[in-house]
Amino acid sequence: MLIGFIYTLAAAVVVISLGRQKRVRQTTLGDLRSLLSRAQEELQEAQDRIWTYGTGEEEKARRWRIACATVTRKAVDTLQSCWLDREKDSSVSAIYDELLTGLKSVGLVEIAPSVGQEVEENDSRYRIKRREGTPQYKVSRLLCPGYYLKLESSRTGNAEEILIEPAQIEVTGGKPRQAEQ
C-alpha cells in the first residue's frame, strides 16, 4: 500500500507540473503583419505629433519675429526724431544715446555710413536722396541713420537680419561724363 501511495503521489506531481507548463503558440504570418501594422500606426502617430509640435513652434517664432520688428519700428521712429534734433538740445542727444544703447542690447544695429564711404546704388540698407555724378558713389552726407534688427537663433546659431529702416544718405559719384564733340 505504501508503494501505491508513493506511486500515486508521483503521478500527481507529474500531472500538476504538466498542467503548469505554458503552451507555446507559434507565431504566424498574420501575427507578424498585425504587429507591423500596429508599429506603423504608432510611428505615423508620432510623426504627426512631431509635425504638429514643429509647426506650432515655427508659428510662435514667426509671430515673435513680427512682434519684435513692430516694436522696434516704433522705437526707431523715436530714435530718428531724436537724431534729427540732437544738435539743437543736449538732453535730446542724451535720450538718443540712452535709447540706442538699450535697443542695441536686444539686437538693434545702427546703419550710419561715414562720409566718403563707397556705397552700391542698389544696396537696400541705404535710401539715396540725391545723386551727383556717375556710379562709384561715395557718401557725401548722412541725412538720417538706418537700423536693422539682428535676431540670434538659439537653436541654429544663425542670425536673421530684419531691415527696419534704411539710412538716408546723399552721394556723389565720379565726374559727369562730357559729351565728346
C-alpha positions in Angstrom: 0.0 0.0 0.0 2.8 2.4 0.8 4.3 1.8 -2.6 0.9 2.5 -4.3 0.6 5.7 -2.3 4.1 6.9 -3.4 3.3 5.9 -7.0 0.0 7.9 -6.9 1.8 10.9 -5.3 4.5 10.9 -8.1 1.8 10.6 -10.8 0.0 13.7 -9.2 3.2 15.7 -9.2 3.8 14.9 -12.9 0.3 15.8 -13.9 0.4 19.1 -11.9 3.7 20.1 -13.5 2.5 19.3 -17.0 -0.6 21.5 -16.4 1.5 24.4 -15.3 3.7 24.4 -18.4 2.8 27.3 -20.7 1.6 26.2 -24.0 3.9 27.9 -26.6 1.9 29.2 -29.5 3.8 29.5 -32.8 3.9 32.9 -34.4 2.0 33.1 -37.7 2.4 35.4 -40.7 -0.8 37.1 -39.8 0.5 37.8 -36.3 3.6 39.4 -37.8 1.5 41.5 -40.2 -0.7 42.8 -37.4 2.4 43.7 -35.2 3.9 45.5 -38.2 0.6 47.3 -38.8 0.4 48.5 -35.2 4.1 49.6 -35.3 3.4 51.6 -38.5 0.3 53.2 -36.9 2.3 54.2 -33.8 5.1 55.6 -35.9 2.6 57.6 -38.0 1.0 59.0 -34.8 4.5 60.0 -33.5 5.3 61.7 -36.8 2.0 63.6 -36.7 2.7 64.8 -33.2 6.2 65.9 -34.1 4.9 67.8 -37.2 2.2 69.5 -35.1 4.7 70.5 -32.5 7.2 71.8 -35.1 4.6 73.7 -36.9 3.3 75.3 -33.7 6.9 76.3 -32.7 7.5 77.7 -36.2 4.4 79.8 -35.9 5.3 81.0 -32.4 8.8 82.0 -33.7 7.3 83.8 -36.8 4.9 85.8 -34.6 7.7 86.6 -32.2 9.8 88.0 -35.1 6.9 90.1 -36.3 6.2 91.4 -32.8 9.9 92.3 -32.3 10.1 94.1 -35.7 6.9 96.0 -35.0 8.0 97.2 -31.6 11.4 98.1 -33.0 9.9 100.1 -35.8 8.1 102.2 -33.2 11.3 102.7 -31.3 13.2 103.6 -34.5 10.7 106.4 -35.2 11.6 107.9 -31.8 15.3 107.3 -32.4 15.2 109.1 -35.8 13.3 112.1 -34.3 15.9 112.3 -31.5 18.8 112.0 -34.0 17.4 114.9 -36.1 17.1 117.2 -33.1 20.2 116.0 -31.2 22.3 119.1 -32.2 19.7 121.5 -31.0 19.3 120.2 -27.5 21.8 118.2 -25.4 19.1 116.4 -23.5 17.7 115.0 -26.8 21.2 113.8 -27.6 21.4 112.1 -24.2 18.0 110.5 -24.8 19.1 109.3 -28.2 22.3 107.7 -26.8 20.4 106.0 -24.0 17.7 104.7 -26.2 20.2 103.4 -28.8 22.2 101.7 -26.1 19.2 100.0 -24.8 18.0 98.8 -28.2 21.5 97.6 -29.1 21.3 95.2 -26.2 18.3 93.4 -27.8 19.9 93.3 -31.3 19.3 96.6 -33.0 22.2 97.7 -35.2 22.6 101.3 -36.4 23.4 101.9 -40.1 25.4 105.1 -40.2 27.9 105.2 -43.1 30.7 107.6 -42.8 31.3 110.5 -45.3 33.4 109.2 -48.1 32.4 105.6 -47.7 31.7 103.9 -51.0 28.1 102.5 -51.4 26.4 100.4 -54.0 23.5 102.1 -55.8 21.2 99.1 -55.2 22.1 98.3 -51.5 18.8 98.1 -49.6 20.5 99.4 -46.4 20.5 102.9 -48.0 17.9 105.3 -49.3 19.7 107.6 -51.6 18.2 111.1 -51.6 20.4 112.9 -54.1 22.9 111.6 -56.6 25.5 113.6 -58.4 27.9 112.2 -61.0 28.2 108.7 -62.2 28.4 105.4 -60.3 31.2 104.7 -57.8 29.1 106.6 -55.3 30.5 107.8 -52.1 28.5 109.2 -49.1 28.6 112.9 -49.1 26.2 113.4 -46.3 24.3 111.3 -43.8 20.7 112.6 -43.6 19.5 110.1 -41.0 20.9 106.7 -39.9 19.1 103.5 -40.6 18.6 100.5 -38.4 18.2 96.7 -38.7 17.3 94.1 -36.1 19.7 91.2 -35.7 17.8 88.2 -34.1 20.0 85.4 -32.9 18.5 81.9 -33.2 19.4 79.8 -30.2 18.7 76.5 -32.0 20.8 77.0 -35.1 23.2 79.7 -34.0 22.3 81.7 -37.2 21.4 85.4 -37.1 18.5 86.7 -39.0 18.7 90.4 -40.0 15.5 92.4 -40.5 15.9 95.8 -42.1 13.8 98.2 -40.1 14.7 101.5 -41.7 17.4 102.2 -44.3 19.8 105.0 -43.8 19.1 108.2 -45.7 22.1 109.5 -47.5 23.3 111.9 -50.2 26.0 110.6 -52.5 28.4 111.9 -55.1 29.9 109.9 -57.8 32.7 110.3 -60.4 32.7 113.3 -62.6 29.8 113.6 -65.0 30.7 112.4 -68.5 31.2 115.2 -71.0 29.7 114.7 -74.5 32.6 114.4 -76.9 32.5 116.9 -79.7 
